[in-house]
């Protein structure tokens, strides 16, 4: 049975949740209750999370940070495996890149500044400064590299995804810049990244296979599939991920 929790969990709840996380005692009571669940259950349950995302999607970064908070809080109850899979918000984006601000203006028109202002606030809520400088563009090489990193271990893959998000969203790095991609891979401990990326066909089939398997039936990201039976979309707050873990483990 597949349970879709996205109808119950709206990503728009995050700005409200940021305040609740700091001040609302109801949230603290929920966390205390969560910590007591399965306290005597013996062997920890494995929670496998398949994440479809794009490396230029700000909500994907927000969702990752909140997922990690939920994992940290429940790590005594569950073991976790997190795997990252490709999705293309703009598959026809140019490889040479385009200024982020111009892209936003072309795509969203008069709403662009409002959207950017909201992302500044959202990122501030997770302790980061949103950066609109630099270029955006085609993300294929970043997805090839993420799949390649996964072949060397999920921990390296997860670290790479974090480095790519940090560079693109907070440091003005271009997601299609080969030097940036290799530097992010080195920081994550991924070996052979430069040689791998030098061949444009390396990892291409793996990306296409993962697109068909994990992302062909979805229309937006981030998209989380937990133990193949609970599905969540959007940059959900930690509380919602924790609830999803309990449902998936039941």
N, C-alpha and C positions, 0 to 999 in steps of 0.2 A: 504494500500500500504506500502510495506517495502522498505526503502531506505538504501542501503549499501554504506556507505561513505568510507569504507576502501580502495577502489581502488584509491580514491582521496587523502587520508591521509596516508602517509607512516610513520611508526614508525622511520624510519631512518632519518626523518627530525628533530628529537629532538635535536641532537647536534648543528645543525645550528640554531634551534629555540632558544636555550639557549642564544645565542649571540643576536639574534633579540630582545628577551625579554628585554634585558638591554639597547640596543643601537639603535634599528631600529625605526625610527619615523613612518614608515608605520604601524608597530604593534600598536603604540600608537594611530594612527588615527583610526585603526580598533576598538580598545577598546573604544575610544570616541564615535564612531558611534554605537557600541553595547550598550553602556550605554543609548543612546537616544532612542533605539528601545523600543516600547511598553511603553513609559514613561507615556502615558495617557490611557493605556489600561484598567485601573480599577483593577478588581480582578486578582491576580497573577495566572498564569497557573501552574499546577502541572507537574513537570518533574519526572517521575519514571525511575530509572536506575537499570537494572538488570546486575550484573557483574559476569561473570564466571572467576575464577582465581584459581591459585594454590599457596600455601603459600611458596613454594620454587622458585617461578618464579620472577626474578628481574624486568622484564618489567611490571609485575603486580603491584609492589610497585611504580615504576616510573609512571605508568598510574594512580594509586590512587592519588599520590601527584599532578599530573597535573589536574586531575578531580576536586580535592578539590580547586585548584586555580581558575578554571573556575566557580565552584559553588559559591565561595566567591565573585567573580566579578559580578555575575548575580543574587545574592540573593535578590536584590530589584525588580527583574523582575519575578522571578519564585520561587515556593516552590519545595523542592526536597525530594524524597524518594530514598535511595540507599540500595539495597539488594545484599548480597554476596552469590554466589553459588559455589559449588565445581567443580573442574576439577583436573584430575590426569595426570601430565606430565609423571610420571614414576610410574604406578600403582603397579609394581612389586618391587619397592624399598624396601630394607630390613628395618624391624622395629628397628633392633639394630643399624642401621646407618653406614655410611661410610664417611671417610674424604672427605671434599669438593674438595680438590685439586686432590685427586686420582680419584674421580668421574668425574671431568672435563677432566682429562687426558684420562681416559678410554673411555669417550663418544666422545670427540672432537679431541683426538690425538694431532698432532702438532699444531692445531689451538687453543688449550686450553688457552695458555698464552695470545694470542691476544684477545680472547674473554674476559678474566678476566681483562685485561688492559682497554678494552673498557668500561666495567662496572664500573671500578674505575672512569673513566672520566664522565660517565653518572650520577653516584651518586653524584659526586662533583658538577655537574650542578644543582642538586636539594638540595644542601646544606648538603649532608650526606657523610659519609666515608664508602665505601664498605669494608666489612670484610670477608676474605676468610678462617678464622680460624674455627675450629669446624667441626661438622658432618652434613651431609645431609641424607635424608632417607624418609621413608614412611610418607605420610601426612594425612592419614585417620583420626587419632585422632584429628588433628587440624581442619579438616573439620567438624567432629562431633561436636566439641566445637563451631565452628562458627555458625552452624545451631542452636544449643542449645541457644546460645546468642541471635540469631534473635528472638527466642520465647519470650525473655524478653525485646525486643525493638530494633529498628534499630540503634539507637544511640549507645547502648552498643555493638551491633554487629560490627559497624564501628570502634569503639574504640578498640575492641579486635583485629580486622584485623590489625589495625595500630601497636598495641603492638607486635603482632606476626611477622610482617614484620620487625619492628625495631630490635627486639631481634635476629632474624635469620640473617638478612643482615648486621647489624651494630655492633652487640655485640657477635657474634660467638655462639649464643645459638642453641641447637639442636631442630628442630621442632617436634621431637618425644619424647622429654623429658617431662615426666608427670609433674615434678615440674615446669618447664618453662611454660607449658601450663596453669597450675593452677595459677601461679604468674601473667601471662598476663591477665587471666580472672579476677583476683582480682583487678588489676589496672584498668580494664575496667568497674568494678562494676557488673560483672556477678556473680550471686549467685549460689551456689551449684555445682560448676565446679568439685571439687575433687570427690564428690559422683557420679556425672554423668559419669565421665571418668573411674571410677573404674569398671563399668560394660561395657565390650567391645561391647555389643549389643545395648547399649543406643544410640539412635539417628541414628543408622545404616540405618534403613528403610528410614528416612527422607533424609539422604545423597543420597541414591540410587534413591529415587523419584526425587530429585532435579537434579541429574546427567541426568536422562532420560529426564526431562522437559526442562532443560536449556543448557545442554552441550553435548547432544548426537549427534548433527549435526555440531559440530565445531571441528577443528583440532588443535587449538592453543589458547593461552590466553596471555594477558587479552582480554576479549571479552565483549563489552558493548552493551546492547539493551536498547534504549531510547524510552519510551512511546510505546513500542512494534512495532515501525515502522522505527526507524533509528538504524543501526548496525555499530559499529566501532570496529576494532581490533587493537591491538598493543598499545605501550606506547605513545599515541598521546600527542602533546603539548596542553596547555590550549586553545589556539586560535581555534583549531579544535573542541574541545568539545563545545565551545561557539556557533560555527556555527551549530553544531549538535542540540543543544538546540533549536535554532531558527527554524530549519527545523522541529523538532519534535513538536514544539508548533504551527506551522502554520496550 
